[in-house]
Amino acid sequence: MAVLNFGVAGAGRMGSIHIENMMRTPGIKIIAVCTVVPREIEWVKSVFPDAIVTADFDEFLAVEQLDAVLLVTPTAFHKEQVIKSMHAGKHVICEKPIAATPQDAWEVYHESLKFPELKVACAFPRRYATVYMDAAERIRKGEIGEITTIRSQSADLYQCNEFFLNYIKVSGGIFIDCNIHDIDNCLFLIGRDVHATTAYAVGTTHVFPQFAEWGDVDDGMGIVTFEEQLVMNVYGSRNMRHAHHTMTEIIGTKGRILLNGQPRLNQIDISDETGTRMVGATSHMDVFAPAFQREIEGFRDWITIDKKPSFNLKDAAKAVSIAFALTESLREKALATVKEY
Ligand SMILES: NC(=O)c1ccc[n+]([C@@H]2O[C@H](COP(=O)([O-])OP(=O)(O)OC[C@H]3O[C@@H](n4cnc5c(N)ncnc54)[C@H](O)[C@@H]3O)[C@@H](O)[C@H]2O)c1
């Protein structure tokens, strides 16, 4: 197998997970890392003594042997770094969201069309989760007919600590931070070039009243309409007391597919005098860790053997537009227009 020389920008919370996955992935060699955090620089140097480690993104991108880069930097940098990477002739996969605003997301998409020789992807792991891939295949085969309604939720296990609260304050709101995964997985399952028109969202702050000051909610519900006869519903929560529960339901003219109907970590059921209970997942990563691994393999195979990817950069731009319209609707208490640029 040919070996791709990879650079990774960002070695923080998500970057370190990607780096560990890449170390396990045949056909990928990390030869350069960019991070501005001194403690991470030390860690990276200890793991990759031969790699180029720098805090300067331009210096990182100038490493000539790089075939591809993975960007796991804060969202505010995505647009500029994806565009720079393409201009440097590198294949690029960037963490979600592809950019910090709808206008920037669409600019990245349009710019990518000027580089047909490069593979440019936005990372959304559910596109590589086996249940979502299986469902997509069944939908493409017409097993449930024409999709009429699609709904998806990301409901996080309750937590309340300083890190979490500080994170929420700058997260951009539940629809952008969390439900963008649901929006994207709905677009993936729909599987054609549909166009969202309006977004309406409501939410509550019973659990974390302070979220209201930050323009956010602890439980949010959004409805999105499309030019095509199609409705999308997303639900996000920071307040599940029993488990993390990501779930998606696709309703078609001839049937229905339900993904992850239960908040299971695994197939173990425990029975005792109180009844029967399952072992619940505690986080998104619990459920999707294998998908993160397959995602990077999918990107490798797209580059090396031109295997059809599940990634879709236009959907990534649409997801930003929809998430922002839902956030606008929530904050303005009015119907919002979804804009493509
Ligand atoms: N797919 C998912 O489920 C998921 C989960 C969490 C985060 N994310 C995304 O991953 C991205 C990173 O989030 P995180 O939580 O890992 O952040 P983090 O703060 O833990 O890490 C950020 C990293 O970026 C580096 N960095 C900062 N500024 C930089 C610059 N100008 N040039 C190069 N590197 C720079 C830092 O050194 C650090 O290594 C975000 O866009 C976030 O939306 C995705």
Ligand as a Chemical Component Dictionary entry (heavy atoms), coordinates in Angstrom:
data_LIG
# 
_chem_comp.id                   LIG 
_chem_comp.type                 NON-POLYMER 
_chem_comp.pdbx_formal_charge   0 
_chem_comp.three_letter_code    LIG 
# 
loop_
_chem_comp_atom.comp_id 
_chem_comp_atom.atom_id 
_chem_comp_atom.alt_atom_id 
_chem_comp_atom.type_symbol 
_chem_comp_atom.charge 
_chem_comp_atom.model_Cartn_x 
_chem_comp_atom.model_Cartn_y 
_chem_comp_atom.model_Cartn_z 
_chem_comp_atom.pdbx_ordinal 
LIG N1  N1  N 0  -16.464 15.809 15.085 1  
LIG C1  C1  C 0  -16.702 16.044 16.357 2  
LIG O1  O1  O 0  -17.492 15.356 16.988 3  
LIG C2  C2  C 0  -15.968 17.160 17.035 4  
LIG C3  C3  C 0  -15.847 17.165 18.431 5  
LIG C4  C4  C 0  -15.120 18.195 19.032 6  
LIG C5  C5  C 0  -14.556 19.206 18.266 7  
LIG N2  N2  N 1  -14.726 19.188 16.910 8  
LIG C6  C6  C 0  -14.138 20.264 16.085 9  
LIG O2  O2  O 0  -12.730 20.182 16.143 10 
LIG C7  C7  C 0  -12.159 21.483 16.086 11 
LIG C8  C8  C 0  -11.144 21.623 17.227 12 
LIG O3  O3  O 0  -11.819 21.477 18.468 13 
LIG P1  P1  P 0  -11.034 20.994 19.784 14 
LIG O4  O4  O 0  -12.092 20.813 20.816 15 
LIG O5  O5  O -1 -10.115 19.886 19.481 16 
LIG O6  O6  O 0  -10.186 22.316 20.143 17 
LIG P2  P2  P 0  -8.928  22.449 21.122 18 
LIG O7  O7  O 0  -8.966  23.843 21.626 19 
LIG O8  O8  O 0  -8.857  21.331 22.086 20 
LIG O9  O9  O 0  -7.662  22.300 20.140 21 
LIG C9  C9  C 0  -7.364  23.270 19.164 22 
LIG C10 C10 C 0  -6.029  22.966 18.540 23 
LIG O10 O10 O 0  -5.787  23.913 17.495 24 
LIG C11 C11 C 0  -4.458  24.439 17.647 25 
LIG N3  N3  N 0  -4.455  25.806 17.109 26 
LIG C12 C12 C 0  -5.043  26.893 17.625 27 
LIG N4  N4  N 0  -4.831  27.962 16.828 28 
LIG C13 C13 C 0  -4.114  27.512 15.771 29 
LIG C14 C14 C 0  -3.597  28.129 14.596 30 
LIG N5  N5  N 0  -3.796  29.412 14.320 31 
LIG N6  N6  N 0  -2.897  27.351 13.722 32 
LIG C15 C15 C 0  -2.702  26.050 13.980 33 
LIG N7  N7  N 0  -3.166  25.426 15.064 34 
LIG C16 C16 C 0  -3.864  26.150 15.949 35 
LIG C17 C17 C 0  -4.168  24.391 19.124 36 
LIG O11 O11 O 0  -2.765  24.374 19.321 37 
LIG C18 C18 C 0  -4.829  23.077 19.503 38 
LIG O12 O12 O 0  -3.950  22.011 19.231 39 
LIG C19 C19 C 0  -13.314 22.485 16.158 40 
LIG O13 O13 O 0  -13.557 22.992 14.871 41 
LIG C20 C20 C 0  -14.502 21.651 16.623 42 
LIG O14 O14 O 0  -15.725 22.076 16.060 43 
LIG C21 C21 C 0  -15.381 18.180 16.299 44 
# 
loop_
_chem_comp_bond.comp_id 
_chem_comp_bond.atom_id_1 
_chem_comp_bond.atom_id_2 
_chem_comp_bond.value_order 
_chem_comp_bond.pdbx_ordinal 
LIG N1  C1  SING 1  
LIG C1  O1  DOUB 2  
LIG C1  C2  SING 3  
LIG C2  C3  SING 4  
LIG C2  C21 DOUB 5  
LIG C3  C4  DOUB 6  
LIG C4  C5  SING 7  
LIG C5  N2  DOUB 8  
LIG N2  C6  SING 9  
LIG N2  C21 SING 10 
LIG C6  O2  SING 11 
LIG C6  C20 SING 12 
LIG O2  C7  SING 13 
LIG C7  C8  SING 14 
LIG C7  C19 SING 15 
LIG C8  O3  SING 16 
LIG O3  P1  SING 17 
LIG P1  O4  DOUB 18 
LIG P1  O5  SING 19 
LIG P1  O6  SING 20 
LIG O6  P2  SING 21 
LIG P2  O7  DOUB 22 
LIG P2  O8  SING 23 
LIG P2  O9  SING 24 
LIG O9  C9  SING 25 
LIG C9  C10 SING 26 
LIG C10 O10 SING 27 
LIG C10 C18 SING 28 
LIG O10 C11 SING 29 
LIG C11 N3  SING 30 
LIG C11 C17 SING 31 
LIG N3  C12 SING 32 
LIG N3  C16 SING 33 
LIG C12 N4  DOUB 34 
LIG N4  C13 SING 35 
LIG C13 C14 SING 36 
LIG C13 C16 DOUB 37 
LIG C14 N5  SING 38 
LIG C14 N6  DOUB 39 
LIG N6  C15 SING 40 
LIG C15 N7  DOUB 41 
LIG N7  C16 SING 42 
LIG C17 O11 SING 43 
LIG C17 C18 SING 44 
LIG C18 O12 SING 45 
LIG C19 O13 SING 46 
LIG C19 C20 SING 47 
LIG C20 O14 SING 48 
# 
